[in-house]
Amino acid sequence: MKKLLMILVISLLLSGNAYAKKYKVRYKNYFDKEVTGFDDGSKSFENSKDKALLKCKNESETKNIKLEGCLLHDFQIYSALDTLFNTEIEKIVWNEEVDKFEKTLKPEDIIEGIKYKSKIQKKEEKEEDKTSSMIERAKSTCKELGFKEEETEKFNDCKLKVYTQLADAEAAKSTKQGQTVIIGQRKIPKVSCKVIDGVDCF
């Protein structure tokens, strides 16, 4: 394997193409991300940027979209050796370009959610969705147990207890310690209840 790699490297060096750089550049329009401009060239990075930008502006003009919305989205710079040794330069710069561009816009022209979300933001949103889902499940469970939503104090007390047990069960999943019982077709954690003139939870 090593010999084969050495032969490949020597062949590239002898061919003179080992260090020849290639440039892939993509632009997208802030006001319509479906409008793009792409270039895959070998002259220079700036040359590929200019060509990609021109394509984006031409398409924007055809679709009657503001030309100034064309922003650098991503680029890749590499050679044959870079590809061989996994040392290509590849970067998405959309969020940075959007930040700069939005400083030139009026507040009413700024598009919410146009930037890509970070891993932390995605994780936070996932946790929020999970929490909302558990609250809805707790409400549904309390209704099945006979509580009425208009009976605010008792209903909220039940909802809180069920939600707490759902959260504990979720936390215990990794250690497989959560206990569940089946009501209908759904699995829910056990709720400690006493029956006094109906169903009440303590």
Secondary structure, DSSP 8 states (H G I E B T S, - for coil): -HHHHHHHHHHHHHHT-TT--EEEEEEEETTEEEEEEEEEESS-HHHHHHHHHHHHHHHHHHTT--GGGEEEEEEEEE-HHHHHTT--EEEE-HHHHHHHHHTTS-GGG--TT-S---HHHHHHHHHHHHHHHHHHHHHHHHHHTT--TTSHHHHHHHHHHHHHHHHHHHHTGGGT----EEETTEEE----EE-SSS-EE-
